[in-house]
Amino acid sequence: MGFIFKFLLIAIAISWIFSKLLQFFLKSKLKQFVDHANNLKREDDLRRKPNDGNINVDHIPQEYQKKRSKEIKGGDYIDYEEVKE
């Protein structure tokens, strides 16, 4: 009876210590992952943010440029009346 009691006590103690170590390890790795992700986000935000507050367009798609050249540059004002039904 004494052997089984000692075995159970040691097994419980070892499993408790193992769970605490695993919990500590996972928390530290999760914290490192979150810090790394935050640093990447911060660097990306700083890289994309214009310094003078103006917006710079790096690329205009070809299809938009073709469409834009065909647009009407101006026109006449046409007065209209609302029709109530």
Secondary structure, DSSP 8 states (H G I E B T S, - for coil): -HHHHHHHHHHHHHHHHHHHHHHHHHHHHHHHHHHHHHHHHHHHHHHHS-SSS--------HHHHHHHHHS--------------
